[in-house]
Amino acid sequence: MAIQSRPPQRPLAVMMRRTMRTISPDTTLLEAAKQMRDARVGALLVQEAGRYSGIVSESDLVRKGMAESCSTQETLVRAVMSSPLLSIDSARSAHEASDKMAEHGIRHLAITEEGQVVGIISVRDLLRYFKNWGGL
């Protein structure tokens, strides 16, 4: 029996997380970290005036916040968030999402359907998918 060299090209719609955690850009880094911890997620979509304006990740908190000696109790999410929000259509494949993440040096992508954000996928989600299909 031959081992598949690449997993089947399943759309991101079947592996993305539709539950999205959001945060205001005017929230402190400390509160953002607490929300990530409590929700057990690595990123929060930044929502302002009813639209997604960016994303803040654990990496943003560490690299742009704490490593720069920013006060976690005073510095706001808007100071460290990644913007604009990068996205990919839900019909695209895990390989395309992985390529886009690598190209931009990011670990999370918003998933869209007809131009609307409907979910999120992380590099961890993709690794799990590739592992399950023997692609690693």
Helices and strands as residue ranges (DSSP letters): G 12-14, E 22-23, H 29-39, E 43-48, E 51-57, H 58-60, I 61-65, G 66-68, G 77-79, E 87-89, H 94-104, E 108-113, E 116-122, H 123-132
